[in-house]
Amino acid sequence: MSGRGLELSGLDARVLRASDPRYERSPERIGELAGCAADVALSTLRRLRVRSLVEDDGERPQRWLRTHRGDVALEHAP
């Protein structure tokens, strides 16, 4: 994995930590846990999805899961 894929901003890391690899969570719940608004969490989740660090469940309303790659990125996050 390239170094670029491991760089996380503070907000990215908080949102990624608030998502869980075992439990699907809504953007509202993730925002609550990350200390930000739901719309900010959703925007961040979409950015993280492009980097394959989270995935959505494909349903509406969407629920989110952290991927294995997301777990690896968190290991390198401050």
LUMZALUM-165583 format. One record per residue (C-alpha): residue number from 1; residue in three letters; x, y, z. Coordinates in nm, 2 decimals. Example, Ala and Ser with C-alpha at 12.3 -4.5 7.8 and 13.67 -1.06 7.14 Angstrom:
REM residues 2
[node 1,ALA,[1.23,-0.45,0.78]]
[node 2,SER,[1.37,-0.11,0.71]]
This chain:
REM residues 78
[node 1,MET,[0.00,0.00,0.00]]
[node 2,SER,[0.13,0.34,-0.09]]
[node 3,GLY,[0.20,0.60,0.17]]
[node 4,ARG,[-0.06,0.82,0.01]]
[node 5,GLY,[-0.33,0.57,0.10]]
[node 6,LEU,[-0.23,0.58,0.47]]
[node 7,GLU,[-0.24,0.96,0.52]]
[node 8,LEU,[-0.55,1.06,0.72]]
[node 9,SER,[-0.66,1.40,0.84]]
[node 10,GLY,[-0.78,1.43,1.20]]
[node 11,LEU,[-1.14,1.43,1.08]]
[node 12,ASP,[-1.08,1.13,0.86]]
[node 13,ALA,[-0.93,0.93,1.14]]
[node 14,ARG,[-1.22,1.02,1.38]]
[node 15,VAL,[-1.48,0.92,1.13]]
[node 16,LEU,[-1.29,0.60,1.04]]
[node 17,ARG,[-1.26,0.51,1.41]]
[node 18,ALA,[-1.64,0.58,1.46]]
[node 19,SER,[-1.72,0.33,1.18]]
[node 20,ASP,[-1.69,-0.03,1.27]]
[node 21,PRO,[-1.59,-0.34,1.06]]
[node 22,ARG,[-1.86,-0.55,1.23]]
[node 23,TYR,[-2.16,-0.32,1.27]]
[node 24,GLU,[-2.32,-0.11,1.00]]
[node 25,ARG,[-2.37,0.24,1.12]]
[node 26,SER,[-2.56,0.54,0.99]]
[node 27,PRO,[-2.39,0.87,0.91]]
[node 28,GLU,[-2.58,1.02,1.20]]
[node 29,ARG,[-2.44,0.77,1.45]]
[node 30,ILE,[-2.09,0.80,1.30]]
[node 31,GLY,[-2.11,1.18,1.33]]
[node 32,GLU,[-2.22,1.15,1.69]]
[node 33,LEU,[-1.93,0.92,1.78]]
[node 34,ALA,[-1.68,1.13,1.57]]
[node 35,GLY,[-1.80,1.46,1.72]]
[node 36,CYS,[-1.92,1.62,1.40]]
[node 37,ALA,[-2.25,1.68,1.21]]
[node 38,ALA,[-2.41,1.40,1.01]]
[node 39,ASP,[-2.36,1.58,0.68]]
[node 40,VAL,[-1.99,1.63,0.76]]
[node 41,ALA,[-1.96,1.26,0.85]]
[node 42,LEU,[-2.14,1.16,0.53]]
[node 43,SER,[-1.91,1.37,0.31]]
[node 44,THR,[-1.60,1.22,0.49]]
[node 45,LEU,[-1.74,0.87,0.44]]
[node 46,ARG,[-1.78,0.93,0.07]]
[node 47,ARG,[-1.42,1.05,0.05]]
[node 48,LEU,[-1.30,0.75,0.25]]
[node 49,ARG,[-1.51,0.51,0.02]]
[node 50,VAL,[-1.31,0.64,-0.28]]
[node 51,ARG,[-0.99,0.53,-0.10]]
[node 52,SER,[-1.15,0.19,-0.01]]
[node 53,LEU,[-1.13,0.26,0.36]]
[node 54,VAL,[-1.51,0.22,0.42]]
[node 55,GLU,[-1.79,0.06,0.22]]
[node 56,ASP,[-2.16,0.12,0.22]]
[node 57,ASP,[-2.41,-0.16,0.24]]
[node 58,GLY,[-2.58,-0.07,-0.09]]
[node 59,GLU,[-2.92,0.00,0.07]]
[node 60,ARG,[-3.11,0.32,0.13]]
[node 61,PRO,[-3.06,0.48,0.37]]
[node 62,GLN,[-2.70,0.38,0.36]]
[node 63,ARG,[-2.51,0.22,0.65]]
[node 64,TRP,[-2.13,0.21,0.66]]
[node 65,LEU,[-1.86,-0.05,0.75]]
[node 66,ARG,[-1.49,0.00,0.79]]
[node 67,THR,[-1.29,-0.22,0.55]]
[node 68,HIS,[-0.97,-0.41,0.63]]
[node 69,ARG,[-0.78,-0.14,0.44]]
[node 70,GLY,[-0.94,0.11,0.68]]
[node 71,ASP,[-0.82,-0.09,0.98]]
[node 72,VAL,[-0.46,-0.08,0.83]]
[node 73,ALA,[-0.48,0.29,0.77]]
[node 74,LEU,[-0.59,0.35,1.14]]
[node 75,GLU,[-0.28,0.16,1.26]]
[node 76,HIS,[-0.08,0.44,1.10]]
[node 77,ALA,[-0.29,0.73,1.20]]
[node 78,PRO,[-0.19,0.96,1.49]]
